């Protein structure tokens, strides 16, 4: 039996044509369902993590979306200031609330 090429220590681009042929021979076969096996717990965890959407990063105790009514002219000023500072509207509102609440 031919020796398997270690793909980690010999990347494809540095292989000779013969080594590359041996390393990629497994991809020439059709998928055979009978050779499949159930995922291990570790494989299942990695699969589920990769399948999930990334979502937003968790901050503090988490965030909660709230709907607040704001006068249009005030909202325009908020948006202009947030743009000037290079932050989001939510970040500017959060800064203001923290300042008012003393935290």
N, C-alpha and C positions, 0 to 999 in steps of 0.2 A: 504494500500500500504506500502511496506517495505521502511524503511528509507535508502536513498542513503548514501554510505560511501564516506566521503570526502577524495579523493585520495591525496590531498596535505598534509593534516595533518596526514594521516595514510598510509604510503607507503606500497606497496604490501608485502614486506618481513616481516613487523611487524603485518600483519593481521592474524586473525584466518582463518581457512578453510571456515567457513560460510561467513565471511566478504569478503574474497577473491572471493568466488563464486558469491556473490551479486555484487561486484565491477566489475567483468569481464563478467557478464552475457550478456551485450550488444554485446560482441565480438562473442557470439555463434550464433547470427542471421546472415543470409545472407544479403548482401548489397541490400537495396531496393531503387532503383533510384527515386521512387515517393516521398521518404522522403527527398531527397536532395534539397538544396536551393542554389540560387546564392550566391557567396561570397560577404561579405560586402567590402567596400572600404579598410578598415584596413586589412582584411584577404587577399584580392587580392594583396595588397602591400607586405605583408609578403610572400605570395606565390611567387610573381615575384622576390623578393629579394633572396629567397632560391633557386629558379630555375636558377638564373644567375650564371655564373662561377665567381669565386672570382676575377680573374685578378690580375694585379700588383697594389701595393699601389701607390697612386698619390703622386708625389714629386714636390714641387715648383709649377711652372706653368704647370706641366705635362712634359712628355718626348716625344721625337721624335726619331725614329730609323733612323740612317743614314748609308750609305755604304761608307767606306773609304778604299782606297788602301794604304797598308803599306808594305814596304819591308819585306821579310820573316825573315831575320835575326833579324831585329828590333822587329817584332812581337813575335819572340821566346823570346827575352829579356823581352818584355812587359809581356808575359805570365809567365815567370819565376819570375819576380818581383812581379806580382800580387799574384802568388802562395805563395811566401815567406811572403808577407804581409797578406795573408789570405783574399784577396778581389777579386772581379771579374775583368776581363779585362776592362769592361766598367767603373767600379769605378776608376781604376787606370788612365785611359784616362781622365776621368772627373776631377780627382785631378790635372793632368798635365795641362789641359786646364785652369782650374781655376787659377793655379799658374802663367801661362803665361799671362793670361788676367788680373791678379791682383785682383781677387775676391775670 
